Each structure stands twice: as structure tokens, then as C-alpha cells.
Amino acid sequence: MTAVTRDFRTLDDLVLHLKGLVIVRELLRRRGASDAEIDAHSVEIERVRVRLAEFVRAD
């Protein structure tokens, strides 16, 4: 695997993770989840956003 392929895979993984978290958070909201559950997803979403931004800036 080349470095470029590895970078694209990492980028894809981060984007997919972020999308999944956003979708699940919305499902939790619709199903009446607790604020703590929704907040936990929001914190993780922010963490992944930061990782994604750092990854993109590093390239």
C-alpha cells in the first residue's frame, strides 16, 4: 500500500466515522435519548472533526 493510498483510506475512515456519529446522534434525538447520550455523541463528533481537520492540514 502506498502512502497516498493509506492517506486516502485514513481520510475516508474519518469521514465515514463522522457521518455515522452524526446520523446516530440524530436517531438518538428522534427516539428521545437522554441529554447525556446526545452530548456524548456531540463530544465525539467534535473530537473526530478536529482529527479530520488536523489530518487535512498535515497533508
MOTA-V224168 format. One line per field, one symbol per residue. psi: psi as a letter, one per 20 degrees, with the letter a starting at -180 (. if undefined). Layout:
psi=???
//
This chain:
psi=prhgggghggggggggggggggggggggghjkrqhggghghgghggghgggggggghh.
//
